C-alpha cells in the first residue's frame, strides 16, 4: 500500500502505532514495525534521556525496520528536559518523531537539519495549519473519539479528517476511532494517507500491559469511556472505572473543582500501577471509544495483515458499488 506516508516513513503499510505513556516500549514498537507499520517509543515513558537511549538500542535489537519516538510537549512547572530527549533521538539515528501537545516549532529546524521526519498530532484544523506553516512533514489529526486529550472542540473524525485534507498540502494521518480495515478504508476515502492507532494496539499480544486490562478493553462497549477534566478545559478520554467516576463526581460537585482536588486520583503512577497489576479500578486507564470495536487480542502481525486485507476488500466493495451505479446510469 503506497501513500505519501509510506514513502515518507519507509514502511510497508500506512499504519502508525501512536505514542502512549507506559505502553510505547521496545516490545510493542518493534512488533508493529516488524509487521509492516511504524512502531513508536514514548520518550517520557523513560525516566531520563539516557534511559531513552538504552530503549532505542533495545528496540534496534528487536527490529531492523524503521520506528519512531513520540515526544509530548506539555506546559509544566518543572518540565522534562525536552531538548535532551530530542538530542538522543538525533544521536541515535531515529528518523521519525511524533510530537504532540504544544507546538514543536522550537525544535523543527534542528530535527530537519538531521533528517528527522516530524509528524505532529493535532485536534483541530487551525492547529494543523499552524504546524504545516512551521514546517512539519505530516499531521496526525485526532478526532473526538480518541483516547487521551481530544481538545475542546468536540469534532469527530468523520468531519475533522476531510476538513483537514481539504486545506493541508502535507499528508494527513487519521487518528481516533480506528480499529480495523473498515475504519482505515473510510479514513483513506476521506483523504487521509495513513492511520494512527493507540487503544487498538493496547489489546495485542505484545502490548506491555496486564492481560486483565486487555480483557477489560475487549469487554468494553463504545459507551464505556468517560470524559474527565472537562471543567478544567483539558478534556481527556479514559476507560470508565471507579477512579474516573470519582474524578467526574468531584468535577461536578457544587462549588467547582481545582486540579489539586483530583490530583491524587489521576497521578501517573496510579495509572501505571493499574496497567501493570491488572486492577482496572486502581488508576486511570486511557482508552478511546474504539473499544466498542475490539473483540480479540491478536499479535501485531495478525492485526496488521487482517486490517490491510479488510481495507482492500472495503475499498473494492465501495468501488464496485460506485461502478454499478455508473453502469446503471449509462
Secondary structure, 3 states (H helix, E strand, C coil): CCCHHHHHHCCCCCEEECCCCCCCCHHHHHHHHHCCCEEEEEHHHCCCHHHHHHHHHHHHCCCCCCEEEEEEECCCCCCCCHHHHHHHHHHCCCCEEEEEECCCHHHHHHHHHCCCEEEEEECCHHHHHHHHHHCCCEEEEECCCCCECCCCCCCCHHHHHHHHHHHCCCEEEEECCCCCHHHHHHHHHCCCCEEEECHHHHCECCCCCCHHHHHHHHHCCCCCEEEECCCCCCCEEEECCHHHHHHHHHHHCCCCCCHHHHHHHHCHHHHHHHHHHCCHHHCCCECCHHHHHCCCCECHHHHHHHHHHHHHHHHHHHHHHHHHHHHHHC
